Structures are given as structure tokens and as C-alpha cells.
Amino acid sequence: MALITLRVNHNITAGIAVDTHVHRICNQLGWTLTPGGTKQPEQTRKAIESWMPRDIWPHVNLILVGLGQEVQTEQQKLISKALKSSNPSAALDLLNKLGLNPKKFVTQFYKKMQRVEQQQEESDFDLLLKSLPDSLKSQIITKTKN
């Protein structure tokens, strides 16, 4: 928190602020360069500061916290953003490394759309049947059953 206060209030970048989101994401991406990852956020901070260019330190927390929050709560939105990015394949690979399964979401979405279309087709058929006279309706139903 002190690192964020220094950055926001005094425009001083003394290090990378590492919270739960940043800690988890850095470990998932292998950025801590530690086999099995780091155990504490402070260890993560030291690990990523050792190789990350200092000029991007002010932006790391904001970007990774936002990403971490979307990974936890806005997964479909995040996958949509990845698909619209300039490099969808790389973006989807990144999401996969963060524990999302983009293929699963796309498959679920496709199945849901098929169900909606099927329900719409059934609704259209029901509307058509309702508009027909009873005598013609019974003939159509009888012929479709055979």
C-alpha cells in the first residue's frame, strides 16, 4: 500500500505494488522465475523487480489488478476482448495460462445459441399452427406423426 501511496501522492516509483491479484498472476505466468512460484507477495515483488524494466513499474499493478479482477468475475467479457484483440491467438493463450478455458466458454456459448435458435424455431412453428383452422391443423399434425 505504501508503494501505491508514494506513486499516487508524490509521483515516486519506489517499487511494484504486489497484492493478491498481482501475486497470483505473476506466479501463473512464471514471471517470478522461481520453480513452483513464490509464496508471499513480497517475494513476488522482489522477483519481478529483479528483471522488469523500471520504467514500466508504475503501470504493472494497475494492469494486473484489473486483469485479475476480470479473470475472477468477467470471464466471458475477457474472452470477448481477447477475440477482438490484434493477436487473438496470443491473447487466448494468455487466458489459458491464467486458468481460463476459452474453448469451454466458446463451446458453451455456441450450444446456448443453438438452444435459443431451436426454441425460436419451435415458437415460430407454434405460431403458424395457431393461425391455421382446426381441421387443417389436425391434418398437419397427423401427417407429421406418420
N, C-alpha and C positions, 0 to 999 in steps of 0.2 A: 504494500500500500504506500509505503514511503517513497518508492521509486515513481509511482504514479503522481503523487503529490508534488514531488520535485519537478517532474516533467510538465504537469499542467500549470502549476502556480508560478514556477520560476524558470521554465524552459530549459531545465537542466536534465540531461540524459545521463544518469549515473549507472544504469543497468537496465535489463529487461525485466519487467514485472511479470512474474510467473504465478498464475493462480491455478485452480483445478483444471480449467479448460486447456490452458497453455501446457501444463504439465502432462496431461493425458495425450494431447495431440502430438506433442514433441516425441513422446515415447512411442506412440503408434507409428509415427513416420520414421523412427530410427534416428532422429536428429540429436539424441543425447550421446550417440556414439558409444554407448555402454551396453554390453551384452545383457539382455533381459530388461534394459531400461533403468531409469533412476527411480528411487523410492520416494524421495521428497522433492517438493517444488524448488527448494533452494539448490539441491543437487542439479536439477534440470536447468535452472538459471545459469549456474556456473558452466555447465556443459555446453549450452548453446551459445553463451557469450564467448566461449573459447574459439569458436570458428565463424560465427556470424559477423558479417561486416558491421562495424559500429554505426554507420550512417543509416542502417535500417532498424536499429534497436527501438527508436521511438514508435515504430509502426507495428512491431511484432505482436504486442499484447492486444491491441485493438483488433487486428485482423484475426488472430487465432481465437480470441474470446468470442467474436461474432460467429466465426466458423463453428466453434464448439457448441454454441447455443443452437445454431441451426441443425447441426448433426443430431442433437438430442430432441429438438421439438419440431423442426420444419423440414423433415427428410424429403418429402415429395417436392417441396419448393426448391430445395437444394439440388435435387436431381434434375429438375427442370432448368435451373440455372446452368448446371454442368452441360446439359444437352445443347443449350443456346450459346455456350462459350466459344471462343475462337479455336479451341482444341478439345472437343468433347471427349475424345478417347482418353486423353491425359487427365481430364477433369474427373471422368468416371473411375479411372484407375486410382486417383487420389481418394475419392469417396470410398472405394473398396478397401483401401488401406486403413481408412478411418472407421471401418467396421460396418459400413452400409453395404447393402447388396442391391445395387441399382437394377440389375437384371430381374430380381424378385419384384421390385416395385413396378417396373415396366410391364412384367407379365401380369401382375395383379390388376394394373390399370387397364390393360388390354382385355382381360377377362371381364372386368366390370363393364367396360364399354360394350362388349358383346352381349352381356345380360340386358343392359339398357336398350340396345337396339332390338333384341329379341322381344322384350316387353313392349316396345313401341310397335313392332310388327303385329304382335298379338292384339294390342289395343286398336290398331287400325282395322284388323280383321273383325274384331268385336263391333266396332262402329259400323262397318259395312253390313254385318249381319243384322244389326238392329234396324237399319234403314230399309231392309227388304220386307216384303209381305210375308206373313207366317207360312203360307203354302209354299212359296219359293224357298224360304229359309229351311223348312223341313226337308225339301228335296236335296238341297245342297249338303246339309248335314248327313243325310242318309248316304249320298254318293261318296262323300269323303271318308265315311267309315268303312266302305267296301273297298 
